[in-house]
Amino acid sequence: MARVAVVYGTTEGQTAAIAERVAGVLSDAGHDPVLLHAAHLPAEFSPDGYDGWVVGASVHYGRHQRYVARFVRDHVATLDRVPSAFFSVSLTAATGTPEADATARELLDGFLTETGWTPDLTAVFPGALKYSEYGLLTRFVMRRIARKHGGGTDASRDYEYTEWDAVERFAAEFAGLLAER
Ligand SMILES: Cc1cc2nc3c(=O)[nH]c(=O)nc-3n(C[C@H](O)[C@H](O)[C@H](O)COP(=O)(O)O)c2cc1C
């Protein structure tokens, strides 16, 4: 059984939900995941004693949460010593064109370059349009973006694009890496 830190950054909650699903799969595989919000670490947090790391962050205005990048930079030597994985959540990953897929990967690669981290496994996951979480201006902006890219434009409801099977495969693959070590 491996003790795994599942660290995430989230603005409207979708990355938190994905991190929870990853933790659930790891738990079902017999591991001991600990969910940690990178901006709200417990006072007693220590990076020591984890056998693996999964980090997730979402994209807003072309970049991942700064506090997640800071967390990874601060602990990169620790993360590189054991199996580690990173997942990036965005709406670009939901668009479904080869160009958009390439952009989603570039955003992920940019995060790794910025932090100097080389995880063993990476993934991009489509996120969600959460009109219910947005203020007036953000709702307006996101509707325009959604219209342009073929996303949902009915602001009276939310749209979830995350492919949960892909999330579970990612987590299962990471569980396999933990088992190998
Ligand atoms: C204000 C705002 C800006 C966003 N900017 C981007 C962006 O630049 N590129 C992108 O692919 N997705 C962008 N998104 C979509 C988010 O990545 C997506 O909604 C994701 O599910 C958010 O995850 P979270 O709920 O964990 O924060 C943006 C969303 C909002 C609300």
The ligand as an SDF file (V2000), in Angstrom:
LIG
                    3D

 31 33  0  0  0  0  0  0  0  0999 V2000
  -12.6090   33.0860  -16.1360 C   0  0  0  0  0  0  0  0  0  0  0  0
  -12.2400   31.7890  -16.8090 C   0  0  0  0  0  0  0  0  0  0  0  0
  -11.1510   31.7480  -17.6780 C   0  0  0  0  0  0  0  0  0  0  0  0
  -10.8270   30.5430  -18.3260 C   0  0  0  0  0  0  0  0  0  0  0  0
   -9.7620   30.5240  -19.1700 N   0  0  0  0  0  0  0  0  0  0  0  0
   -9.4860   29.3780  -19.8360 C   0  0  0  0  0  0  0  0  0  0  0  0
   -8.4180   29.3460  -20.7670 C   0  0  0  0  0  0  0  0  0  0  0  0
   -7.6810   30.3070  -20.9630 O   0  0  0  0  0  0  0  0  0  0  0  0
   -8.2190   28.1930  -21.4640 N   0  0  0  0  0  0  0  0  0  0  0  0
   -9.0080   27.0810  -21.2750 C   0  0  0  0  0  0  0  0  0  0  0  0
   -8.7920   26.0870  -21.9350 O   0  0  0  0  0  0  0  0  0  0  0  0
   -9.9990   27.0760  -20.3720 N   0  0  0  0  0  0  0  0  0  0  0  0
  -10.2580   28.1840  -19.6450 C   0  0  0  0  0  0  0  0  0  0  0  0
  -11.2750   28.2110  -18.7430 N   0  0  0  0  0  0  0  0  0  0  0  0
  -12.0350   26.9770  -18.4930 C   0  0  0  0  0  0  0  0  0  0  0  0
  -11.5950   26.2420  -17.2080 C   0  0  0  0  0  0  0  0  0  0  0  0
  -10.3210   25.6850  -17.3540 O   0  0  0  0  0  0  0  0  0  0  0  0
  -12.6300   25.1490  -16.9240 C   0  0  0  0  0  0  0  0  0  0  0  0
  -13.8560   25.7740  -16.6330 O   0  0  0  0  0  0  0  0  0  0  0  0
  -12.2420   24.2280  -15.8050 C   0  0  0  0  0  0  0  0  0  0  0  0
  -13.2260   23.2270  -15.6570 O   0  0  0  0  0  0  0  0  0  0  0  0
  -12.0530   24.9620  -14.4880 C   0  0  0  0  0  0  0  0  0  0  0  0
  -11.6600   24.0390  -13.5060 O   0  0  0  0  0  0  0  0  0  0  0  0
  -11.8790   24.3610  -11.9580 P   0  0  0  0  0  0  0  0  0  0  0  0
  -13.3500   24.3390  -11.7230 O   0  0  0  0  0  0  0  0  0  0  0  0
  -11.1740   23.2660  -11.2450 O   0  0  0  0  0  0  0  0  0  0  0  0
  -11.2510   25.6790  -11.7050 O   0  0  0  0  0  0  0  0  0  0  0  0
  -11.6040   29.3720  -18.0780 C   0  0  0  0  0  0  0  0  0  0  0  0
  -12.6920   29.4340  -17.1910 C   0  0  0  0  0  0  0  0  0  0  0  0
  -13.0190   30.6200  -16.5630 C   0  0  0  0  0  0  0  0  0  0  0  0
  -14.1930   30.6720  -15.6240 C   0  0  0  0  0  0  0  0  0  0  0  0
  1  2  1  0
  2  3  1  0
  2 30  2  0
  3  4  2  0
  4  5  1  0
  4 28  1  0
  5  6  2  0
  6  7  1  0
  6 13  1  0
  7  8  2  0
  7  9  1  0
  9 10  1  0
 10 11  2  0
 10 12  1  0
 12 13  2  0
 13 14  1  0
 14 15  1  0
 14 28  1  0
 15 16  1  0
 16 17  1  0
 16 18  1  0
 18 19  1  0
 18 20  1  0
 20 21  1  0
 20 22  1  0
 22 23  1  0
 23 24  1  0
 24 25  2  0
 24 26  1  0
 24 27  1  0
 28 29  2  0
 29 30  1  0
 30 31  1  0
M  END
$$$$
